């Protein structure tokens, strides 16, 4: 077991034998890193810390697009066509002509 500033590194076999003790430590604010074959495999943290970390997650791009789509109904056909045309124009503008080297 390694202890450093409220963070412990503990091998899996030790956690198996004393899980309730490590859960209590986590509830009191300690972070328990569980190692398996010498490498960190999992972490035990308090519910309060888990909640804090979960609330600060940004939605994925797909989640944000889906939320926008539900809120607005998405693009009209005209907006979609304008968007696709602008992509085509940008490809022509930014596509290199000839060899680069």
Secondary structure, 3 states (H helix, E strand, C coil): CEEECCEEEEEHHHHHHCHHHHHHHHHCCCEEEEEECCEEEEEECCHHHHHHHHHCCCCCHHHHHHHHHHHHCCCCHHHHHHHHHHHHHHHHHHCCCCCCC
